[in-house]
């Protein structure tokens, strides 16, 4: 996922200012943003349009111990 080219359905960790990275799924863009990516946060069931620079591929392990496993259990749940 180099170059920050995310597709609908990709599993990511999204970072919102003031909050830690959180598992999310890339959603369909209704407005055609070019530098921002709509995401659906697992657990909180909230959506947010995030700058692509604040998204990380879900398969990377973070210092806090999160990894792809926490995303996978919810990835197929309807939004």
N, C-alpha and C positions, 0 to 999 in steps of 0.2 A: 504494500500500500504506500509505496514511496510517492512523493509528490502530492500527498494529501488528496488523492482522487478517491473519494468515498462513493459507494453505490448504495442504493436503497437496500436495506436489510443487513448491511455490514454491522458487525459488533464492534463497539468502540468504548473507550473510557472518555467521557466528556468532562471538561473542567469548567466550572462556573466560578466567577470571582467570589472569594470568601468561603468556598466549599471545596472538599477534596475531590479528586477524580472519582467519577461514578459510572458504573456500567450502563450502557445505553445502546440503542439500535438506531441506525440512520433511517429516517422517514422520507416519504415522498415530499418534494418541495412544491408547495402550492404557488409560490410567487416567483420562482426561477432565480433565486439568489445565486450569485457566482462565487462569492468568497465566504458564504455562510452556509451551514449545513443544519437542517432540522433534525433533532434527535428526540427519542422517547426514552426517558429514564426508567430503568427497571426498579421496582420496589416502591418508588414514589408515584409512578404512573403520570408524570408530568412531561410536557414537551417544551422544547426550547430551541431557538435558532442560534446555533453556536458558530463563532468564527472557526474555520477549519484548522487554524493553528492551535486551538485548544482541544483538539481531538487526538487521541492516540489509539493505535491499533490494539485490539483487545488481547492479542496473543502475547503481549509484552508483560513481564512481571514488574510490579511497582514496589517501591521500598516498603510500603505499608503491608505488603503481603497479598494484595489482590491479584488475581490472575483471571484467565478466561473462564474458569470453572463457575464463578458466580454469575456470569452472564448466560452461560449455556442453559441453565435450568429454566430461564424465562424467555428465551429468544423466540419461541414459536407461539407465545401467547398473543392473542389479538390486541391491537392497540385501542 
